[in-house]
């Protein structure tokens, strides 16, 4: 079991490490959805089912990971990579424009909980307050 945990952590580290490599290209909303990602465009959330599966897996203590693409008016986007492993969340993010230029990279941060506010906003929070709360989704 210890080897499995180490292997899974190494795998997730490599996924996050290579996820933002310069080989990554711009994805249209349709391409991001086709890959099973969650897409937020203004106040509209698409692929809500994938987020609900992620939340159920978290509740059941099963490992899972998602990518949330948040598009702006210029069709550039902000990507949040989230992985749930055992009892914590690891999240990294970056911004990409239509020319596939990556900027505003935030390396992986550790969070302890997934919470929903009364206005149906979903946040990753760190009860140790090492990292700031991270907004990741809104139920519409």
C-alpha positions as CSV (number, residue, x, y, z in Angstrom):
1,X,0.0,0.0,0.0
2,X,2.9,2.3,0.8
3,X,4.4,1.7,-2.7
4,X,1.0,2.5,-4.2
5,X,0.7,5.8,-2.4
6,X,4.2,6.8,-3.4
7,X,3.6,5.8,-7.0
8,X,0.3,7.8,-7.1
9,X,1.9,10.9,-5.6
10,X,4.8,10.6,-8.1
11,X,2.3,10.2,-10.9
12,X,0.3,13.3,-9.8
13,X,3.5,15.3,-9.4
14,X,4.5,14.4,-13.0
15,X,1.1,15.2,-14.3
16,X,1.2,18.7,-12.7
17,X,4.8,19.2,-13.8
18,X,4.1,18.4,-17.5
19,X,0.5,19.7,-17.5
20,X,1.7,23.3,-18.0
21,X,4.6,22.5,-20.4
22,X,5.3,24.6,-23.4
23,X,3.9,21.8,-25.6
24,X,0.4,22.6,-24.4
25,X,-1.7,24.4,-27.0
26,X,-4.8,26.6,-26.7
27,X,-8.1,24.7,-26.4
28,X,-11.4,26.1,-27.6
29,X,-14.4,25.6,-25.4
30,X,-15.6,22.7,-27.5
31,X,-12.2,21.0,-27.3
32,X,-11.9,21.5,-23.5
33,X,-15.4,20.0,-23.1
34,X,-14.6,17.1,-25.4
35,X,-11.6,16.2,-23.2
36,X,-14.0,16.0,-20.2
37,X,-13.0,19.2,-18.6
38,X,-15.3,21.6,-16.8
39,X,-15.8,24.9,-18.7
40,X,-17.0,28.1,-17.1
41,X,-17.9,30.9,-19.5
42,X,-19.3,34.0,-17.7
43,X,-22.0,32.6,-15.4
44,X,-22.5,29.4,-17.4
45,X,-20.9,26.2,-16.2
46,X,-20.7,23.3,-18.6
47,X,-20.0,19.7,-17.8
48,X,-21.5,20.0,-14.4
49,X,-21.8,16.2,-14.2
50,X,-18.0,15.9,-14.1
51,X,-17.8,18.3,-11.1
52,X,-20.6,16.3,-9.3
53,X,-18.7,13.0,-9.9
54,X,-15.5,14.7,-8.5
55,X,-17.4,15.9,-5.4
56,X,-18.9,12.4,-4.8
57,X,-15.5,10.8,-5.1
58,X,-14.2,13.3,-2.6
59,X,-17.0,12.4,-0.2
60,X,-16.3,8.7,-0.6
61,X,-12.5,9.2,-0.1
62,X,-11.6,8.1,-3.6
63,X,-8.8,9.8,-5.5
64,X,-9.8,11.9,-8.5
65,X,-8.7,14.9,-10.5
66,X,-10.3,17.6,-12.6
67,X,-9.4,20.6,-14.7
68,X,-11.5,23.7,-14.7
69,X,-11.3,26.1,-17.7
70,X,-12.5,29.6,-17.0
71,X,-12.8,31.6,-20.3
72,X,-12.8,35.4,-20.4
73,X,-14.3,37.8,-22.9
74,X,-11.2,37.6,-25.1
75,X,-11.5,33.8,-25.2
76,X,-8.3,33.4,-23.2
77,X,-8.6,31.2,-20.2
78,X,-7.5,30.4,-16.7
79,X,-7.0,26.7,-15.9
80,X,-7.2,25.2,-12.4
81,X,-5.8,21.7,-12.1
82,X,-7.2,19.9,-9.0
83,X,-6.2,16.5,-7.6
84,X,-7.8,14.9,-4.6
85,X,-5.4,12.4,-2.9
86,X,-6.4,10.6,0.3
87,X,-7.2,13.5,2.6
88,X,-6.0,16.6,0.8
89,X,-6.3,18.6,-2.4
90,X,-3.5,19.8,-4.6
91,X,-4.2,22.7,-7.0
92,X,-2.1,24.5,-9.5
93,X,-3.2,27.1,-12.1
94,X,-2.1,29.1,-15.1
95,X,-3.5,31.6,-17.7
96,X,-3.3,30.9,-21.4
97,X,-4.1,33.3,-24.3
98,X,-5.3,32.3,-27.8
99,X,-1.6,32.2,-29.0
100,X,-0.9,29.5,-26.5
101,X,1.2,31.8,-24.3
102,X,1.2,30.6,-20.7
103,X,1.5,33.1,-17.9
104,X,0.5,33.7,-14.2
105,X,1.6,30.1,-13.3
106,X,0.9,29.2,-9.7
107,X,2.6,26.0,-8.6
108,X,0.8,23.3,-6.7
109,X,-0.7,24.3,-3.4
110,X,-2.2,22.0,-0.7
111,X,-5.7,22.5,0.6
112,X,-7.6,20.6,3.3
113,X,-11.3,21.0,2.4
114,X,-13.8,21.6,-0.4
115,X,-16.7,23.9,0.8
116,X,-19.8,25.4,-0.7
117,X,-21.1,28.8,0.4
118,X,-24.8,29.8,0.6
119,X,-24.5,31.4,-2.8
120,X,-23.3,28.1,-4.3
121,X,-19.7,29.0,-4.8
122,X,-17.2,26.2,-4.3
123,X,-13.9,26.9,-2.7
124,X,-10.8,24.9,-1.8
125,X,-9.7,26.0,1.7
126,X,-6.6,25.4,3.8
127,X,-7.5,25.3,7.5
128,X,-3.9,25.8,8.4
129,X,-4.1,29.1,6.4
130,X,-0.8,28.5,4.6
131,X,-2.5,29.1,1.3
132,X,-5.3,31.5,0.4
133,X,-8.8,30.1,-0.3
134,X,-9.2,29.2,-4.0
135,X,-12.6,29.7,-5.8
136,X,-13.1,26.8,-8.2
137,X,-16.7,26.5,-9.3
138,X,-20.2,28.0,-9.1
139,X,-23.5,26.0,-9.3
140,X,-25.9,27.8,-11.6
